[in-house]
């Protein structure tokens, strides 16, 4: 016989992971302000292997519209610039021999709407993950009835699962609303 609490906690864990993934993916979407997280997905070739950008350079934001990248090795300027150009960041790097600068341009109204739509898609994917976790858990609970779980326990577990589902869906809506506000603020 299955332990209902374990099944419910596993479902909640999957839902929490979906929210954390959404948080990470929304952080990579630039909202007009300089944010070093937009460079998280960029990998640079260093001594024959691909490594994250932050492993070969110091990255910071000296002001709200600039990201500064200071490579630790002078030979890394070209590979870093190439990686940034090839990435989906969409910003041309400026190199002065000491530091690579990324000037974050202000977003146009059309671009803001595109980014808001992209955020909405990311949020919808997270919601689908949460719904899938709920569905899978409900299926496990229904199968457990055949293995001797009482129907009352199963109904209580389903109600608890639904409350957990609603809590995480609400969390996603809040995260999305905050990101959309950040994007739409000029």
Buried (B, 14 or more C-beta within 10 A) or exposed (E): EBEBEEBBEBBBEBBBBBBEBBBEBBBBBBBBBBBBEBBBEBBBBBEEEEEBBBEBBEBEBEEEBBBBBEBEEEEBBEBBBEBBEEBEBEBEBEBEEEBBBBEBEEBEEEBBEEBBEBBEEBBEBBBEBBBEBBEBBBEBBEEBEEEEBEEEBBEEBBEBBEEBBEEBBEBBEEBBEEBBEBBBEE
